[in-house]
Amino acid sequence: MPFGSPALAALLALTVIAASAICGALFFQFVVKIAPCPLCYMQRWAYYFVIPCGVSGMAAARAGAPPRLILALLFVILLAALANAGLGAYHSGVEWGFWPGPAECSGGLPPLGSVTDLWNDLDRVKVVRCDEVQWRDPVLGLSLAGYNVLLSLMMAAVAVWGLVARAPRAASPA
């Protein structure tokens, strides 16, 4: 499969999109100080999956792997992107109050010391709820979970394009 093929271009685009999404999530977490909830962490799994799949697929194609292997990898990435879009839609619905979210919450506990230290530290722990939006786009009204849905659907579209597009073929002589 030549490097300029649509399948490889799709793998490259998917890897870049997934890496950018993770960088964006880490930026919001560590720079903007928006603590992720359990569903936010779960939505990162698909991106963490796509990055090594995309890199491995490009390396395999460059090494002469059969095209079916690359297409199978694109199909698996498509399934991961669609599942992530579904998870993001579920999280968005929780945020909008359409349905209840998971019972667990997240929040970092400091290292355990004495009982007095633990008691004092509990007052400073911020519990992150899945149903409370910490940031919403002022223009579109989307939360980060909503943007995850759009990004995951875009990744699914790129994967479909890589699966169905064909590299241009030379015109056959008449």
VMD Tcl script that builds the backbone (N, CA, C; Angstrom):
set m [mol new atoms 522]
animate dup $m
set s [atomselect $m all]
$s set {name element resname resid chain x y z} {
  {N N MET 1 A 0.866 -1.167 0.000}
  {CA C MET 1 A 0.000 0.000 0.000}
  {C C MET 1 A 0.912 1.231 0.000}
  {N N PRO 2 A 0.836 2.059 -1.014}
  {CA C PRO 2 A 1.711 3.233 -1.054}
  {C C PRO 2 A 1.389 4.205 0.072}
  {N N PHE 3 A 2.423 4.953 0.491}
  {CA C PHE 3 A 2.256 5.846 1.633}
  {C C PHE 3 A 1.216 6.929 1.369}
  {N N GLY 4 A 1.019 7.318 0.121}
  {CA C GLY 4 A 0.054 8.351 -0.207}
  {C C GLY 4 A -1.370 7.848 -0.330}
  {N N SER 5 A -1.630 6.609 0.059}
  {CA C SER 5 A -2.972 6.054 -0.091}
  {C C SER 5 A -3.942 6.700 0.898}
  {N N PRO 6 A -5.226 6.691 0.569}
  {CA C PRO 6 A -6.227 7.255 1.488}
  {C C PRO 6 A -6.225 6.579 2.858}
  {N N ALA 7 A -6.005 5.270 2.913}
  {CA C ALA 7 A -6.006 4.574 4.205}
  {C C ALA 7 A -4.883 5.097 5.100}
  {N N LEU 8 A -3.715 5.304 4.526}
  {CA C LEU 8 A -2.607 5.818 5.331}
  {C C LEU 8 A -2.817 7.286 5.693}
  {N N ALA 9 A -3.363 8.048 4.781}
  {CA C ALA 9 A -3.681 9.444 5.100}
  {C C ALA 9 A -4.693 9.501 6.237}
  {N N ALA 10 A -5.654 8.579 6.219}
  {CA C ALA 10 A -6.647 8.524 7.300}
  {C C ALA 10 A -5.974 8.155 8.615}
  {N N LEU 11 A -5.073 7.181 8.609}
  {CA C LEU 11 A -4.367 6.806 9.832}
  {C C LEU 11 A -3.563 7.981 10.387}
  {N N LEU 12 A -2.897 8.703 9.498}
  {CA C LEU 12 A -2.134 9.871 9.948}
  {C C LEU 12 A -3.064 10.923 10.547}
  {N N ALA 13 A -4.160 11.208 9.865}
  {CA C ALA 13 A -5.120 12.208 10.366}
  {C C ALA 13 A -5.711 11.765 11.701}
  {N N LEU 14 A -6.054 10.498 11.827}
  {CA C LEU 14 A -6.632 10.001 13.071}
  {C C LEU 14 A -5.643 10.084 14.223}
  {N N THR 15 A -4.383 9.789 13.945}
  {CA C THR 15 A -3.353 9.883 14.984}
  {C C THR 15 A -3.179 11.324 15.438}
  {N N VAL 16 A -3.149 12.239 14.502}
  {CA C VAL 16 A -2.986 13.661 14.833}
  {C C VAL 16 A -4.211 14.166 15.612}
  {N N ILE 17 A -5.402 13.788 15.179}
  {CA C ILE 17 A -6.626 14.219 15.875}
  {C C ILE 17 A -6.632 13.680 17.304}
  {N N ALA 18 A -6.318 12.398 17.470}
  {CA C ALA 18 A -6.335 11.791 18.809}
  {C C ALA 18 A -5.281 12.431 19.713}
  {N N ALA 19 A -4.083 12.648 19.188}
  {CA C ALA 19 A -3.033 13.280 19.992}
  {C C ALA 19 A -3.423 14.712 20.360}
  {N N SER 20 A -4.034 15.420 19.438}
  {CA C SER 20 A -4.489 16.789 19.717}
  {C C SER 20 A -5.591 16.801 20.774}
  {N N ALA 21 A -6.490 15.829 20.715}
  {CA C ALA 21 A -7.563 15.748 21.708}
  {C C ALA 21 A -6.994 15.500 23.100}
  {N N ILE 22 A -6.016 14.609 23.201}
  {CA C ILE 22 A -5.396 14.342 24.499}
  {C C ILE 22 A -4.654 15.572 24.998}
  {N N CYS 23 A -3.920 16.241 24.108}
  {CA C CYS 23 A -3.224 17.479 24.505}
  {C C CYS 23 A -4.232 18.524 24.984}
  {N N GLY 24 A -5.361 18.635 24.297}
  {CA C GLY 24 A -6.398 19.577 24.714}
  {C C GLY 24 A -6.981 19.220 26.055}
  {N N ALA 25 A -7.233 17.936 26.280}
  {CA C ALA 25 A -7.789 17.499 27.568}
  {C C ALA 25 A -6.803 17.789 28.701}
  {N N LEU 26 A -5.531 17.521 28.452}
  {CA C LEU 26 A -4.515 17.783 29.483}
  {C C LEU 26 A -4.342 19.281 29.715}
  {N N PHE 27 A -4.484 20.075 28.657}
  {CA C PHE 27 A -4.419 21.526 28.802}
  {C C PHE 27 A -5.548 22.023 29.711}
  {N N PHE 28 A -6.766 21.557 29.436}
  {CA C PHE 28 A -7.897 21.977 30.271}
  {C C PHE 28 A -7.726 21.496 31.707}
  {N N GLN 29 A -7.149 20.302 31.873}
  {CA C GLN 29 A -6.982 19.765 33.215}
  {C C GLN 29 A -5.893 20.476 34.010}
  {N N PHE 30 A -4.720 20.685 33.411}
  {CA C PHE 30 A -3.580 21.173 34.174}
  {C C PHE 30 A -3.318 22.670 34.047}
  {N N VAL 31 A -3.758 23.276 32.966}
  {CA C VAL 31 A -3.535 24.720 32.789}
  {C C VAL 31 A -4.781 25.508 33.185}
  {N N VAL 32 A -5.937 25.113 32.646}
  {CA C VAL 32 A -7.182 25.812 32.947}
  {C C VAL 32 A -7.727 25.369 34.311}
  {N N LYS 33 A -7.238 24.248 34.821}
  {CA C LYS 33 A -7.616 23.714 36.139}
  {C C LYS 33 A -9.060 23.230 36.184}
  {N N ILE 34 A -9.494 22.566 35.126}
  {CA C ILE 34 A -10.804 21.928 35.105}
  {C C ILE 34 A -10.574 20.446 35.394}
  {N N ALA 35 A -10.971 20.013 36.567}
  {CA C ALA 35 A -10.753 18.628 36.981}
  {C C ALA 35 A -11.737 17.701 36.262}
  {N N PRO 36 A -11.249 16.623 35.663}
  {CA C PRO 36 A -12.143 15.701 34.962}
  {C C PRO 36 A -12.908 14.794 35.917}
  {N N CYS 37 A -14.103 14.435 35.491}
  {CA C CYS 37 A -14.928 13.478 36.241}
  {C C CYS 37 A -14.623 12.075 35.708}
  {N N PRO 38 A -15.196 11.038 36.303}
  {CA C PRO 38 A -14.939 9.677 35.811}
  {C C PRO 38 A -15.311 9.480 34.334}
  {N N LEU 39 A -16.413 10.069 33.882}
  {CA C LEU 39 A -16.778 9.927 32.466}
  {C C LEU 39 A -15.794 10.645 31.556}
  {N N CYS 40 A -15.238 11.757 32.020}
  {CA C CYS 40 A -14.234 12.468 31.227}
  {C C CYS 40 A -13.009 11.581 31.008}
  {N N TYR 41 A -12.571 10.928 32.089}
  {CA C TYR 41 A -11.428 10.021 31.961}
  {C C TYR 41 A -11.743 8.876 31.002}
  {N N MET 42 A -12.944 8.339 31.075}
  {CA C MET 42 A -13.317 7.233 30.187}
  {C C MET 42 A -13.318 7.661 28.721}
  {N N GLN 43 A -13.693 8.922 28.456}
  {CA C GLN 43 A -13.732 9.398 27.080}
  {C C GLN 43 A -12.335 9.549 26.491}
  {N N ARG 44 A -11.317 9.596 27.323}
  {CA C ARG 44 A -9.936 9.677 26.824}
  {C C ARG 44 A -9.433 8.334 26.325}
  {N N TRP 45 A -10.034 7.239 26.783}
  {CA C TRP 45 A -9.535 5.914 26.423}
  {C C TRP 45 A -9.477 5.702 24.920}
  {N N ALA 46 A -10.475 6.143 24.194}
  {CA C ALA 46 A -10.483 5.946 22.743}
  {C C ALA 46 A -9.300 6.655 22.092}
  {N N TYR 47 A -8.983 7.845 22.561}
  {CA C TYR 47 A -7.857 8.579 21.992}
  {C C TYR 47 A -6.538 7.886 22.323}
  {N N TYR 48 A -6.427 7.397 23.564}
  {CA C TYR 48 A -5.224 6.650 23.942}
  {C C TYR 48 A -5.101 5.364 23.128}
  {N N PHE 49 A -6.195 4.818 22.689}
  {CA C PHE 49 A -6.197 3.621 21.850}
  {C C PHE 49 A -5.812 3.952 20.410}
  {N N VAL 50 A -6.338 5.057 19.881}
  {CA C VAL 50 A -6.127 5.399 18.472}
  {C C VAL 50 A -4.677 5.786 18.188}
  {N N ILE 51 A -4.029 6.458 19.109}
  {CA C ILE 51 A -2.654 6.919 18.849}
  {C C ILE 51 A -1.721 5.756 18.518}
  {N N PRO 52 A -1.575 4.742 19.377}
  {CA C PRO 52 A -0.669 3.651 19.000}
  {C C PRO 52 A -1.175 2.830 17.816}
  {N N CYS 53 A -2.501 2.724 17.658}
  {CA C CYS 53 A -3.033 2.001 16.494}
  {C C CYS 53 A -2.649 2.714 15.200}
  {N N GLY 54 A -2.788 4.030 15.199}
  {CA C GLY 54 A -2.437 4.791 14.001}
  {C C GLY 54 A -0.958 4.714 13.676}
  {N N VAL 55 A -0.129 4.868 14.687}
  {CA C VAL 55 A 1.326 4.793 14.473}
  {C C VAL 55 A 1.719 3.391 14.019}
  {N N SER 56 A 1.166 2.376 14.656}
  {CA C SER 56 A 1.472 0.987 14.283}
  {C C SER 56 A 1.003 0.687 12.863}
  {N N GLY 57 A -0.182 1.170 12.522}
  {CA C GLY 57 A -0.702 0.945 11.184}
  {C C GLY 57 A 0.150 1.597 10.109}
  {N N MET 58 A 0.590 2.818 10.364}
  {CA C MET 58 A 1.461 3.485 9.383}
  {C C MET 58 A 2.789 2.757 9.258}
  {N N ALA 59 A 3.355 2.322 10.383}
  {CA C ALA 59 A 4.623 1.591 10.344}
  {C C ALA 59 A 4.446 0.253 9.631}
  {N N ALA 60 A 3.348 -0.432 9.890}
  {CA C ALA 60 A 3.100 -1.718 9.240}
  {C C ALA 60 A 2.932 -1.553 7.736}
  {N N ALA 61 A 2.234 -0.511 7.334}
  {CA C ALA 61 A 2.039 -0.274 5.904}
  {C C ALA 61 A 3.362 0.054 5.220}
  {N N ARG 62 A 4.183 0.827 5.891}
  {CA C ARG 62 A 5.503 1.155 5.321}
  {C C ARG 62 A 6.379 -0.089 5.215}
  {N N ALA 63 A 6.135 -1.058 6.098}
  {CA C ALA 63 A 6.924 -2.292 6.081}
  {C C ALA 63 A 6.342 -3.325 5.113}
  {N N GLY 64 A 5.260 -2.977 4.438}
  {CA C GLY 64 A 4.690 -3.875 3.439}
  {C C GLY 64 A 3.593 -4.789 3.944}
  {N N ALA 65 A 2.928 -4.408 5.002}
  {CA C ALA 65 A 1.825 -5.224 5.521}
  {C C ALA 65 A 0.703 -5.300 4.488}
  {N N PRO 66 A -0.051 -6.370 4.522}
  {CA C PRO 66 A -1.168 -6.487 3.570}
  {C C PRO 66 A -2.202 -5.382 3.782}
  {N N PRO 67 A -2.771 -4.866 2.711}
  {CA C PRO 67 A -3.779 -3.807 2.832}
  {C C PRO 67 A -4.952 -4.197 3.730}
  {N N ARG 68 A -5.315 -5.490 3.751}
  {CA C ARG 68 A -6.425 -5.922 4.605}
  {C C ARG 68 A -6.149 -5.651 6.077}
  {N N LEU 69 A -4.888 -5.768 6.487}
  {CA C LEU 69 A -4.529 -5.494 7.878}
  {C C LEU 69 A -4.763 -4.018 8.206}
  {N N ILE 70 A -4.375 -3.141 7.296}
  {CA C ILE 70 A -4.550 -1.698 7.499}
  {C C ILE 70 A -6.041 -1.358 7.532}
  {N N LEU 71 A -6.813 -1.962 6.635}
  {CA C LEU 71 A -8.249 -1.705 6.610}
  {C C LEU 71 A -8.930 -2.247 7.867}
  {N N ALA 72 A -8.468 -3.387 8.370}
  {CA C ALA 72 A -9.027 -3.928 9.615}
  {C C ALA 72 A -8.727 -2.987 10.779}
  {N N LEU 73 A -7.534 -2.432 10.785}
  {CA C LEU 73 A -7.171 -1.481 11.831}
  {C C LEU 73 A -8.043 -0.230 11.753}
  {N N LEU 74 A -8.299 0.252 10.567}
  {CA C LEU 74 A -9.197 1.403 10.400}
  {C C LEU 74 A -10.603 1.073 10.882}
  {N N PHE 75 A -11.047 -0.138 10.648}
  {CA C PHE 75 A -12.379 -0.543 11.097}
  {C C PHE 75 A -12.454 -0.570 12.623}
  {N N VAL 76 A -11.416 -1.074 13.267}
  {CA C VAL 76 A -11.382 -1.104 14.732}
  {C C VAL 76 A -11.369 0.326 15.282}
  {N N ILE 77 A -10.617 1.208 14.638}
  {CA C ILE 77 A -10.594 2.614 15.054}
  {C C ILE 77 A -11.980 3.236 14.864}
  {N N LEU 78 A -12.647 2.893 13.779}
  {CA C LEU 78 A -14.013 3.382 13.540}
  {C C LEU 78 A -14.935 2.968 14.685}
  {N N LEU 79 A -14.847 1.721 15.098}
  {CA C LEU 79 A -15.687 1.241 16.207}
  {C C LEU 79 A -15.367 1.990 17.499}
  {N N ALA 80 A -14.082 2.226 17.764}
  {CA C ALA 80 A -13.690 2.960 18.976}
  {C C ALA 80 A -14.222 4.393 18.933}
  {N N ALA 81 A -14.146 5.031 17.764}
  {CA C ALA 81 A -14.635 6.410 17.637}
  {C C ALA 81 A -16.149 6.471 17.828}
  {N N LEU 82 A -16.871 5.516 17.264}
  {CA C LEU 82 A -18.328 5.503 17.431}
  {C C LEU 82 A -18.717 5.226 18.882}
  {N N ALA 83 A -18.005 4.310 19.532}
  {CA C ALA 83 A -18.282 4.038 20.941}
  {C C ALA 83 A -17.999 5.282 21.781}
  {N N ASN 84 A -16.933 5.988 21.455}
  {CA C ASN 84 A -16.597 7.203 22.204}
  {C C ASN 84 A -17.625 8.308 21.957}
  {N N ALA 85 A -18.140 8.394 20.753}
  {CA C ALA 85 A -19.202 9.363 20.478}
  {C C ALA 85 A -20.436 9.028 21.314}
  {N N GLY 86 A -20.747 7.742 21.432}
  {CA C GLY 86 A -21.872 7.332 22.267}
  {C C GLY 86 A -21.646 7.660 23.732}
  {N N LEU 87 A -20.438 7.437 24.219}
  {CA C LEU 87 A -20.113 7.765 25.607}
  {C C LEU 87 A -20.190 9.269 25.836}
  {N N GLY 88 A -19.704 10.041 24.874}
  {CA C GLY 88 A -19.793 11.494 24.986}
  {C C GLY 88 A -21.234 11.981 24.962}
  {N N ALA 89 A -22.068 11.350 24.138}
  {CA C ALA 89 A -23.483 11.719 24.099}
  {C C ALA 89 A -24.164 11.374 25.427}
  {N N TYR 90 A -23.816 10.222 25.987}
  {CA C TYR 90 A -24.346 9.858 27.302}
  {C C TYR 90 A -23.924 10.888 28.346}
  {N N HIS 91 A -22.642 11.267 28.348}
  {CA C HIS 91 A -22.149 12.248 29.315}
  {C C HIS 91 A -22.838 13.599 29.117}
  {N N SER 92 A -23.027 14.000 27.877}
  {CA C SER 92 A -23.737 15.262 27.605}
  {C C SER 92 A -25.168 15.203 28.130}
  {N N GLY 93 A -25.825 14.061 27.952}
  {CA C GLY 93 A -27.172 13.901 28.463}
  {C C GLY 93 A -27.230 13.971 29.981}
  {N N VAL 94 A -26.197 13.434 30.634}
  {CA C VAL 94 A -26.105 13.538 32.093}
  {C C VAL 94 A -25.957 15.001 32.493}
  {N N GLU 95 A -25.110 15.717 31.771}
  {CA C GLU 95 A -24.892 17.139 32.077}
  {C C GLU 95 A -26.164 17.958 31.880}
  {N N TRP 96 A -26.945 17.641 30.870}
  {CA C TRP 96 A -28.178 18.380 30.599}
  {C C TRP 96 A -29.341 17.904 31.469}
  {N N GLY 97 A -29.125 16.840 32.241}
  {CA C GLY 97 A -30.169 16.331 33.117}
  {C C GLY 97 A -31.188 15.450 32.423}
  {N N PHE 98 A -30.851 14.906 31.241}
  {CA C PHE 98 A -31.777 14.038 30.524}
  {C C PHE 98 A -31.902 12.671 31.195}
  {N N TRP 99 A -30.858 12.208 31.857}
  {CA C TRP 99 A -30.834 10.926 32.551}
  {C C TRP 99 A -29.797 10.990 33.654}
  {N N PRO 100 A -29.892 10.078 34.629}
  {CA C PRO 100 A -28.925 10.101 35.733}
  {C C PRO 100 A -27.562 9.592 35.282}
  {N N GLY 101 A -26.536 10.078 35.918}
  {CA C GLY 101 A -25.175 9.645 35.630}
  {C C GLY 101 A -24.717 8.578 36.593}
  {N N PRO 102 A -23.464 8.202 36.505}
  {CA C PRO 102 A -22.939 7.180 37.407}
  {C C PRO 102 A -22.889 7.691 38.848}
  {N N ALA 103 A -22.946 6.782 39.776}
  {CA C ALA 103 A -22.983 7.150 41.194}
  {C C ALA 103 A -21.617 7.601 41.705}
  {N N GLU 104 A -20.544 7.091 41.093}
  {CA C GLU 104 A -19.227 7.439 41.609}
  {C C GLU 104 A -18.797 8.833 41.159}
  {N N CYS 105 A -17.944 9.426 41.930}
  {CA C CYS 105 A -17.363 10.722 41.607}
  {C C CYS 105 A -15.852 10.587 41.766}
  {N N SER 106 A -15.131 11.582 41.342}
  {CA C SER 106 A -13.688 11.522 41.507}
  {C C SER 106 A -13.217 12.765 42.225}
  {N N GLY 107 A -12.117 12.648 42.840}
  {CA C GLY 107 A -11.479 13.756 43.539}
  {C C GLY 107 A -10.228 13.213 44.178}
  {N N GLY 108 A -9.135 13.909 44.026}
  {CA C GLY 108 A -7.869 13.419 44.543}
  {C C GLY 108 A -7.761 13.595 46.041}
  {N N LEU 109 A -7.304 12.567 46.684}
  {CA C LEU 109 A -7.012 12.648 48.106}
  {C C LEU 109 A -5.514 12.848 48.280}
  {N N PRO 110 A -5.131 13.685 49.197}
  {CA C PRO 110 A -3.705 13.848 49.464}
  {C C PRO 110 A -3.160 12.598 50.133}
  {N N PRO 111 A -1.832 12.477 50.226}
  {CA C PRO 111 A -1.279 11.313 50.911}
  {C C PRO 111 A -1.809 11.236 52.343}
  {N N LEU 112 A -2.131 10.026 52.764}
  {CA C LEU 112 A -2.695 9.837 54.092}
  {C C LEU 112 A -1.600 9.993 55.145}
  {N N GLY 113 A -1.875 10.787 56.137}
  {CA C GLY 113 A -0.964 10.974 57.260}
  {C C GLY 113 A -1.698 10.585 58.526}
  {N N SER 114 A -1.696 11.486 59.458}
  {CA C SER 114 A -2.418 11.217 60.701}
  {C C SER 114 A -3.907 11.430 60.474}
  {N N VAL 115 A -4.699 10.987 61.432}
  {CA C VAL 115 A -6.145 11.154 61.346}
  {C C VAL 115 A -6.499 12.636 61.312}
  {N N THR 116 A -5.786 13.439 62.064}
  {CA C THR 116 A -6.040 14.888 62.079}
  {C C THR 116 A -5.733 15.491 60.717}
  {N N ASP 117 A -4.600 15.092 60.101}
  {CA C ASP 117 A -4.257 15.598 58.772}
  {C C ASP 117 A -5.312 15.184 57.749}
  {N N LEU 118 A -5.747 13.938 57.822}
  {CA C LEU 118 A -6.770 13.455 56.901}
  {C C LEU 118 A -8.063 14.231 57.081}
  {N N TRP 119 A -8.480 14.443 58.296}
  {CA C TRP 119 A -9.705 15.191 58.575}
  {C C TRP 119 A -9.612 16.608 58.009}
  {N N ASN 120 A -8.474 17.256 58.183}
  {CA C ASN 120 A -8.290 18.610 57.659}
  {C C ASN 120 A -8.235 18.616 56.133}
  {N N ASP 121 A -7.610 17.594 55.549}
  {CA C ASP 121 A -7.494 17.533 54.093}
  {C C ASP 121 A -8.833 17.267 53.420}
  {N N LEU 122 A -9.732 16.573 54.088}
  {CA C LEU 122 A -11.039 16.283 53.503}
  {C C LEU 122 A -11.819 17.560 53.196}
  {N N ASP 123 A -11.566 18.608 53.949}
  {CA C ASP 123 A -12.242 19.879 53.686}
  {C C ASP 123 A -11.765 20.514 52.386}
  {N N ARG 124 A -10.573 20.161 51.933}
  {CA C ARG 124 A -10.009 20.775 50.733}
  {C C ARG 124 A -10.214 19.942 49.474}
  {N N VAL 125 A -10.722 18.733 49.593}
  {CA C VAL 125 A -10.908 17.856 48.442}
  {C C VAL 125 A -12.107 18.335 47.630}
  {N N LYS 126 A -11.903 18.494 46.346}
  {CA C LYS 126 A -12.990 18.883 45.460}
  {C C LYS 126 A -13.512 17.636 44.744}
  {N N VAL 127 A -14.762 17.323 44.959}
  {CA C VAL 127 A -15.378 16.178 44.297}
  {C C VAL 127 A -15.918 16.652 42.957}
  {N N VAL 128 A -15.543 15.934 41.905}
  {CA C VAL 128 A -15.966 16.307 40.559}
  {C C VAL 128 A -17.151 15.434 40.172}
  {N N ARG 129 A -18.278 16.075 39.929}
  {CA C ARG 129 A -19.500 15.356 39.567}
  {C C ARG 129 A -19.650 15.326 38.051}
  {N N CYS 130 A -20.176 14.222 37.557}
  {CA C CYS 130 A -20.392 14.063 36.120}
  {C C CYS 130 A -21.549 14.906 35.598}
  {N N ASP 131 A -22.443 15.296 36.491}
  {CA C ASP 131 A -23.623 16.031 36.043}
  {C C ASP 131 A -23.475 17.548 36.182}
  {N N GLU 132 A -22.322 18.008 36.602}
  {CA C GLU 132 A -22.071 19.445 36.721}
  {C C GLU 132 A -21.065 19.874 35.668}
  {N N VAL 133 A -21.493 20.746 34.779}
  {CA C VAL 133 A -20.623 21.229 33.711}
  {C C VAL 133 A -19.666 22.269 34.288}
  {N N GLN 134 A -18.373 22.049 34.080}
  {CA C GLN 134 A -17.382 22.996 34.582}
  {C C GLN 134 A -17.029 24.057 33.541}
  {N N TRP 135 A -17.252 23.758 32.280}
  {CA C TRP 135 A -16.974 24.713 31.205}
  {C C TRP 135 A -17.947 24.457 30.077}
  {N N ARG 136 A -18.511 25.523 29.553}
  {CA C ARG 136 A -19.416 25.432 28.420}
  {C C ARG 136 A -19.042 26.525 27.435}
  {N N ASP 137 A -19.013 26.167 26.167}
  {CA C ASP 137 A -18.700 27.114 25.102}
  {C C ASP 137 A -19.789 28.183 25.077}
  {N N PRO 138 A -19.399 29.467 25.190}
  {CA C PRO 138 A -20.424 30.512 25.229}
  {C C PRO 138 A -21.159 30.710 23.901}
  {N N VAL 139 A -20.579 30.250 22.790}
  {CA C VAL 139 A -21.215 30.455 21.488}
  {C C VAL 139 A -22.185 29.316 21.170}
  {N N LEU 140 A -21.702 28.075 21.198}
  {CA C LEU 140 A -22.533 26.928 20.836}
  {C C LEU 140 A -23.229 26.290 22.031}
  {N N GLY 141 A -22.781 26.604 23.235}
  {CA C GLY 141 A -23.375 26.019 24.426}
  {C C GLY 141 A -22.945 24.590 24.689}
  {N N LEU 142 A -21.905 24.130 24.000}
  {CA C LEU 142 A -21.440 22.760 24.183}
  {C C LEU 142 A -20.436 22.675 25.322}
  {N N SER 143 A -20.509 21.594 26.076}
  {CA C SER 143 A -19.500 21.313 27.091}
  {C C SER 143 A -18.363 20.546 26.420}
  {N N LEU 144 A -17.353 20.209 27.203}
  {CA C LEU 144 A -16.259 19.415 26.656}
  {C C LEU 144 A -16.750 18.039 26.218}
  {N N ALA 145 A -17.739 17.495 26.918}
  {CA C ALA 145 A -18.326 16.216 26.504}
  {C C ALA 145 A -19.012 16.356 25.144}
  {N N GLY 146 A -19.686 17.479 24.928}
  {CA C GLY 146 A -20.316 17.729 23.634}
  {C C GLY 146 A -19.294 17.846 22.516}
  {N N TYR 147 A -18.186 18.509 22.801}
  {CA C TYR 147 A -17.123 18.592 21.799}
  {C C TYR 147 A -16.498 17.231 21.553}
  {N N ASN 148 A -16.457 16.384 22.575}
  {CA C ASN 148 A -15.948 15.031 22.387}
  {C C ASN 148 A -16.826 14.261 21.402}
  {N N VAL 149 A -18.134 14.461 21.468}
  {CA C VAL 149 A -19.036 13.805 20.523}
  {C C VAL 149 A -18.689 14.238 19.097}
  {N N LEU 150 A -18.550 15.536 18.891}
  {CA C LEU 150 A -18.230 16.039 17.545}
  {C C LEU 150 A -16.886 15.523 17.053}
  {N N LEU 151 A -15.895 15.551 17.913}
  {CA C LEU 151 A -14.559 15.094 17.540}
  {C C LEU 151 A -14.560 13.597 17.241}
  {N N SER 152 A -15.273 12.827 18.038}
  {CA C SER 152 A -15.343 11.384 17.802}
  {C C SER 152 A -16.075 11.071 16.498}
  {N N LEU 153 A -17.134 11.807 16.207}
  {CA C LEU 153 A -17.837 11.605 14.936}
  {C C LEU 153 A -16.960 12.005 13.752}
  {N N MET 154 A -16.157 13.047 13.928}
  {CA C MET 154 A -15.215 13.433 12.873}
  {C C MET 154 A -14.191 12.316 12.657}
  {N N MET 155 A -13.698 11.729 13.746}
  {CA C MET 155 A -12.757 10.623 13.607}
  {C C MET 155 A -13.415 9.432 12.913}
  {N N ALA 156 A -14.662 9.163 13.232}
  {CA C ALA 156 A -15.371 8.075 12.573}
  {C C ALA 156 A -15.500 8.344 11.073}
  {N N ALA 157 A -15.786 9.586 10.707}
  {CA C ALA 157 A -15.896 9.940 9.289}
  {C C ALA 157 A -14.557 9.775 8.578}
  {N N VAL 158 A -13.477 10.157 9.236}
  {CA C VAL 158 A -12.147 9.990 8.636}
  {C C VAL 158 A -11.835 8.502 8.462}
  {N N ALA 159 A -12.175 7.693 9.453}
  {CA C ALA 159 A -11.945 6.249 9.347}
  {C C ALA 159 A -12.762 5.650 8.200}
  {N N VAL 160 A -14.013 6.069 8.058}
  {CA C VAL 160 A -14.845 5.581 6.947}
  {C C VAL 160 A -14.234 5.995 5.621}
  {N N TRP 161 A -13.776 7.243 5.529}
  {CA C TRP 161 A -13.125 7.705 4.302}
  {C C TRP 161 A -11.908 6.833 3.985}
  {N N GLY 162 A -11.094 6.527 4.990}
  {CA C GLY 162 A -9.933 5.674 4.773}
  {C C GLY 162 A -10.312 4.270 4.340}
  {N N LEU 163 A -11.468 3.801 4.782}
  {CA C LEU 163 A -11.926 2.465 4.403}
  {C C LEU 163 A -12.475 2.403 2.979}
  {N N VAL 164 A -13.174 3.440 2.559}
  {CA C VAL 164 A -13.876 3.358 1.266}
  {C C VAL 164 A -13.189 4.092 0.129}
  {N N ALA 165 A -12.332 5.054 0.423}
  {CA C ALA 165 A -11.684 5.817 -0.640}
  {C C ALA 165 A -10.648 4.942 -1.345}
  {N N ARG 166 A -10.487 5.184 -2.573}
  {CA C ARG 166 A -9.493 4.456 -3.347}
  {C C ARG 166 A -8.453 5.423 -3.874}
  {N N ALA 167 A -7.231 4.973 -3.867}
  {CA C ALA 167 A -6.161 5.795 -4.442}
  {C C ALA 167 A -6.430 5.950 -5.935}
  {N N PRO 168 A -6.065 7.117 -6.496}
  {CA C PRO 168 A -6.309 7.307 -7.925}
  {C C PRO 168 A -5.559 6.259 -8.744}
  {N N ARG 169 A -6.240 5.727 -9.714}
  {CA C ARG 169 A -5.624 4.721 -10.584}
  {C C ARG 169 A -5.264 5.359 -11.919}
  {N N ALA 170 A -4.212 4.865 -12.471}
  {CA C ALA 170 A -3.797 5.373 -13.787}
  {C C ALA 170 A -4.850 4.977 -14.815}
  {N N ALA 171 A -5.095 5.863 -15.743}
  {CA C ALA 171 A -6.089 5.581 -16.771}
  {C C ALA 171 A -5.593 4.414 -17.633}
  {N N SER 172 A -6.482 3.484 -17.913}
  {CA C SER 172 A -6.087 2.337 -18.720}
  {C C SER 172 A -6.138 2.721 -20.196}
  {N N PRO 173 A -5.197 2.189 -20.977}
  {CA C PRO 173 A -5.204 2.535 -22.409}
  {C C PRO 173 A -6.448 1.959 -23.096}
  {N N ALA 174 A -6.962 2.693 -24.026}
  {CA C ALA 174 A -8.185 2.294 -24.720}
  {C C ALA 174 A -7.960 1.235 -25.734}
}
mol reanalyze $m
mol bondsrecalc $m
mol representation Tube
mol addrep $m
